[in-house]
Amino acid sequence: MELDRKSGVPYYIQLKEQIRRRITQGIWPAGTKLPPERELAKSIAVSRNTVSQAYKELEGEGVLSSARGKGTFVEDTALIMQQESRKEKVLRIVDLAMEEAVGLGFSIDDFVSFVHVRGMEKKDQLSRMKVAYLVSNPEQLADVNWNLGPGVNLFPLLLSELQESLRAQECISGMDMAITGVSRLAEVKILLGKQHIPILGISLQPRLDTIVRIAKLSIGREFALVCESNQYAEKIKLALRQAGIYPAFRTLIQPNETNLREVLPQCGAVILAPRLRFRVEKVLPENMECIEFHFEPDAGSLNLLRGALLELKGEKF
């Protein structure tokens, strides 16, 4: 791999694209183990942090997966091919808009300038958006790393706090929008009846990379399932059943360190709510797979939410 040292494009972004290109070209098929961070950093003369950031972002996108003590691997290549297909669709839209602009007498430089200015306007608009995300489980408070656009501020809040705390209700009054799961939508509309802000119901699904990692480990292995509430543990089990995965579980709800030290060595891997990772990692047996179970809005909900935010901002400015 070679990086363009004069382009001004951050090295980690260049590295991400080169890794992505190797995968789409079939050079690195699914299951390929990537070079260790230190080794790759040395070979292309960048810092290890640059490689680490590229790997981490690709892992967050579901393109790569990492296993403690084993390394970083290419995930199912169908996902990245799907992402590339969506990118090509957007590029076709850009091409059509550019041809239209040229047909109206503008130069390509004019078109690039228009797109940049309009993009910065939208980015600035979204950077001032405040969205309350009302959840019923404490685990969901730490699981809100969604791509809603640059600078959208998402504030997770427990429904129980909204029902009991005047301060929480005052916080909601300063929001531009509230979102919640579709099953809680009617309840939230009643709770926020006097707030006069848009309320949107969304559907959540487990992240694809989470399901893939569990599916690869599930045969003949018992999982430790570590959560803060029985409700969230059942939510995870239901999501796995719907994906056709039926592992055996040792469920631990708000376990202390003694419980974890006793149970984890008896299991083949551990699934946990994201904000419990630090507690579990302190006592995790060496080389045991530790999988955070992430939920995210499905594609339809995410597109609906992004559109609603842009529409709302257009009304305000």
C-alpha positions, -999 to 999 in steps of 0.1 A, spaced: 0 0 0 11 35 -8 -3 68 6 -4 101 -12 16 124 11 7 156 -8 -31 152 -13 -41 167 21 -65 137 26 -59 123 61 -38 91 61 -64 70 79 -90 79 53 -67 69 25 -59 37 43 -96 29 48 -102 33 11 -73 11 1 -84 -17 25 -120 -13 11 -107 -15 -25 -87 -47 -17 -118 -63 -4 -141 -53 -33 -115 -65 -58 -113 -99 -41 -77 -95 -30 -88 -99 6 -118 -122 7 -140 -128 38 -121 -143 66 -87 -128 56 -66 -118 85 -53 -83 81 -17 -73 91 -12 -64 127 -15 -27 133 22 -22 143 34 -42 112 12 -23 87 21 11 103 58 3 98 53 -9 62 36 23 51 55 47 74 26 60 95 18 59 132 1 29 147 -27 52 157 -34 59 120 -38 22 113 -58 17 145 -83 44 136 -88 30 101 -94 -5 114 -117 8 141 -139 28 117 -141 -1 93 -150 -24 122 -178 0 132 -191 -1 96 -192 -39 98 -165 -44 72 -139 -58 96 -141 -76 129 -115 -80 156 -111 -109 181 -91 -104 212 -57 -121 210 -64 -133 174 -63 -102 152 -85 -83 127 -104 -101 99 -125 -92 69 -162 -98 76 -188 -110 51 -179 -92 18 -216 -89 9 -220 -60 32 -192 -39 17 -204 -48 -18 -238 -34 -8 -222 -3 5 -203 2 -28 -236 -3 -47 -252 25 -27 -222 47 -33 -224 42 -71 -261 51 -70 -252 84 -53 -225 91 -78 -250 86 -107 -272 112 -91 -242 136 -89 -234 129 -125 -270 138 -136 -270 170 -115 -236 180 -130 -248 174 -165 -279 195 -158 -258 223 -144 -235 223 -175 -265 223 -197 -277 255 -180 -244 272 -188 -225 267 -155 -189 253 -155 -179 221 -136 -161 244 -111 -193 263 -106 -211 230 -99 -185 219 -74 -187 253 -56 -225 250 -54 -224 216 -39 -198 226 -14 -217 257 -3 -250 238 0 -234 209 18 -218 233 44 -252 250 48 -269 217 56 -241 206 79 -244 239 98 -281 235 101 -279 199 114 -251 208 138 -276 227 159 -302 200 161 -311 184 195 -329 151 195 -341 133 226 -340 95 223 -364 80 249 -356 44 259 -370 19 283 -338 0 291 -307 15 308 -285 -5 284 -297 16 254 -284 48 269 -249 39 257 -260 24 223 -267 55 203 -238 58 179 -259 63 148 -251 82 116 -277 109 116 -255 135 99 -227 157 110 -232 174 144 -267 161 152 -269 160 190 -287 129 203 -296 128 240 -307 94 254 -331 95 283 -349 68 303 -387 69 300 -388 63 338 -369 95 344 -392 114 322 -422 101 342 -406 109 375 -383 139 371 -393 175 365 -357 182 354 -360 156 327 -392 171 314 -375 206 313 -347 190 293 -372 177 267 -386 212 263 -353 224 247 -353 196 221 -361 200 184 -375 164 182 -381 133 202 -377 97 190 -385 64 206 -392 28 197 -425 22 178 -438 1 206 -435 31 230 -447 57 206 -483 60 220 -470 62 255 -444 89 246 -470 110 228 -491 111 259 -461 120 281 -450 148 258 -485 160 249 -478 195 262 -443 199 247 -454 206 211 -423 189 195 -423 164 167 -423 127 179 -411 99 157 -413 62 162 -384 41 149 -377 3 146 -345 -11 159 -326 -41 146 -293 -58 157 -263 -46 139 -253 -70 111 -217 -74 123 -229 -83 158 -251 -111 144 -224 -124 121 -199 -126 149 -223 -145 171 -234 -169 143 -197 -179 138 -194 -189 174 -227 -203 183 -223 -240 173 -218 -261 204 -209 -232 226 -226 -217 256 -227 -180 260 -226 -158 290 -252 -130 285 -244 -100 307 -271 -73 310 -285 -47 334 -321 -58 330 -340 -90 322 -360 -70 297 -329 -63 276 -316 -99 279 -349 -111 265 -347 -85 237 -313 -99 227 -325 -135 228 -355 -126 206 -333 -108 181 -311 -139 178 -340 -162 174 -354 -140 146 -320 -143 130 -322 -181 132 -295 -184 160 -304 -205 191 -274 -206 215 -275 -218 251 -272 -189 276 -260 -184 311 -278 -151 318 -262 -127 343 -282 -96 354 -261 -69 371 -235 -94 382 -207 -85 406 -171 -93 401 -174 -126 420 -203 -138 398 -184 -130 367 -152 -148 378 -172 -178 386 -194 -181 355 -172 -167 326 -146 -195 326 -175 -220 321 -186 -204 289 -172 -203 254 -179 -166 248 -197 -136 264 -223 -113 249 -229 -80 268 -247 -47 267 -222 -20 255 -218 0 287 -209 -32 307 -178 -39 287 -153 -23 311 -168 -42 341 -166 -75 322 -131 -70 306 -115 -67 340 -122 -104 347 -125 -118 312 -105 -150 307 -76 -148 283 -86 -152 246 -123 -153 254 -145 -137 227 -163 -107 241 -192 -93 218 -211 -61 224 -247 -65 213 -256 -33 194 -290 -23 181 -295 4 155 -324 19 135 -333 -2 104 -327 14 70 -362 27 66 -363 43 101 -329 59 96 -338 74 63 -371 87 77 -353 102 107 -327 120 85 -354 133 62 -375 146 92 -345 164 106 -337 181 74 -374 191 69 -376 204 104 -345 224 101 -357 239 68 -389 251 86 -368 267 114 -344 286 92 
